[in-house]
């Protein structure tokens, strides 16, 4: 059965849209499925599935490359691409995020196929890559609003990287037919997408990432905080409530659920320090990290733990310090609240965002004017030929 060209175009874009919907709709349930698979099958089920899928894609790619008699340079690039994928996946500690990484590779593949139905020039890859980035930002924004997920700008970069690697694989390993790029036509599409990405990142930072401070202490190391250094260690409204009403509920089993119910971000910051200290001391037996986290709590967040069971006794502090002593030469950087932005303020961010948006808008109007001139010249030549 022959499919008409308009219907085929719709089907290609529908595939990309449906896959995007699947990515978005499964976000709340991914941790639940991960836990179920780990419990019912094995903890190795997800990594094995990831490896099998990558090997399957690799085999198909090599078969196609052999059939079209690819050059040595193509195989070298494929090896580099495999190394890049392996390195990227090895840097992702959370298994469900490894699956997420592969999802965006498939998304990029579906988008570039849909774009290439109407245009076969290299500019389509720019459009596809930017669309993947836009969808990735939306993905992380949704995760930031969910109680059982965390949205981070770092993951946006990983989503975009996955799409980029997939597009490189499509273009160089599969080598589809390609025409000369039309810079004006490409810019008409990519400039608005770049403007959208810059605006979305600004909103993402303001709503989810938060702004704060990087604190250095010569006796402890470094850590991140929402409070400026001159205000750390002082009592704030809510300290007593946190110590008397929230901390008594804290346990290993309800840590995640309790953390997501906290309305005050500073309370969450303190709780993560407390839980990290507990985990390193009791579960991992990492006395050095437990000691450093306790130093941070004692010196900068003491009003939040004083008088509670989470305030270490002098004897426990001495025991942990003695056990941690061999590693005192190591520099400590606490990862707690590492997602907060410390390089610039929110006001500085938005100044830069609006400057960039203004430049993009000016560039877009310039491109549109140039495109219209080209269209007029093209119509004139066609009329002359008639």
PyMOL commands that set and color helices and strands:
alter all, ss='L'
color gray80, all
select helices_A, chain A and resi 5-25+30-40+45-67+72-90+95-116+123-145+153-173+183-209+239-249+255-259+265-283+287-300+302-305+314-327+346-385
alter helices_A, ss='H'
color red, helices_A
select strands_A, chain A and resi 213-217+221-225
alter strands_A, ss='S'
color yellow, strands_A
deselect
rebuild
show_as cartoon
